């Protein structure tokens, strides 16, 4: 069974969907869990930086697929071993980068937009 991440298409705060929003990405569970974690940490870092700088958290996810690819290479790939590394090699860089991007974006939509007023 694979982990499926589907974009939340109801958020139009960034002026509509971007091309990556329509892509449903599935990854094997051994790969999905660490990729989801890296994506959520990315979103948390961005949210923390904005809060630290007293900037407003609003609009669509500011990250890019290019940044997701860099995180994949720097944060995810060096930590994969054994079966999870084999799973990565079988699905390819772009698919994993899209999953990472979408996990960060979903976290942003869930946590960022909810905390606009409260900034906890």
N, C-alpha and C positions, 0 to 999 in steps of 0.2 A: 504494500500500500504506500502510495506516495503522498507527500504533503502538498496541498494545493493552496495557492495564494491567489485570490481574485481581487482585482482592484475595486475599490468602492467608487462607483461611477456617480454617486449622488452629490459629491463635492464639486461644485462648479465655481468655487471662489477664485480660482486662478483663470477664469475666463473660458472654461470648458475643458474637455479632455485633451491630454497630450497623447501622442502616438503610443507610448508605453502603457497607458492606462487600459487599453483594450486587450492587452495580452494576458492570458491566463498562464501562469507558470507553475509547473509541478516539479518537485524534486523528491528524490528518495529520502525517507526520514533521517537517515544517517547524515545527510548533507543539509537537509532543510533546517534542522534545529540549530546548528552553528551559524548558518547563513542568516537565519531570522535574528539570532542574538547580535550578530555584527551589525545588521541593519537597524535594529532598535537602539544599539549603543550610538550609532551614527546620529540618529534623530535626537537622542538625549543630549549628545554633545552640542548639536546645533541649537536646541532649545536652551541649554545652559548658557551658551555664548550670548544668545540674544537677551536672555534675562540679565546676565551679568552686565551687559552694556545698556541696560534699561531700554531695550528696543521692543517694540510691539510685536507680538506673535500673532500674525494674521496671514491670510492668503494661502496659496498652495505651497506644497513642499518645495523648498528652494534647491534641493539636491539635483544632481544630474547623473545620467548613466555613466558618463566619463568618471565622475567621482566614485560611483559604485564599483567600476572596474579597478580603480586604484585601491580602494578598500579591500576588494577581493584579493588583489595581489599582495597587499601589505599586511592585512589583518586576518584574512580567512585562510588563504592557501598555505602559509607557513605552519598553521596549526592543524591541518588535516593529515591524518595518518591512516594507514591500512585501508579498511573498507570505505571509509568516507572519502579518502583520496581517490580510490578507484571509482566511486560514484561520481565524483567531480569530473574525472577524466572522461567518463562515459556521457555526461550531459553537456559539457562544454562551457566555456567562459561566459558567453553572452547570456545564456539561459540563467546561470547562477547570478550574474550581475543584475539581470532584470528582477530576479527574486529578491535580491538584497535591496535594490532600489525600492521595490514595491513594499517590502517589509518596513523600511524606514518611512516611506510616505504614509503607510497606514498608521504607524505609530504617531507620526506628526498630526494626522487628521484626528486621531482618537485623543491624544493627550494635549497637543498644542492648542487646538481650537477650544478644548474644554477649559483650559487654564488661562485664556486670554484675560479674563477679568480678575481671576484670583491670584495668578502668578505665585504658586506655592513652591 
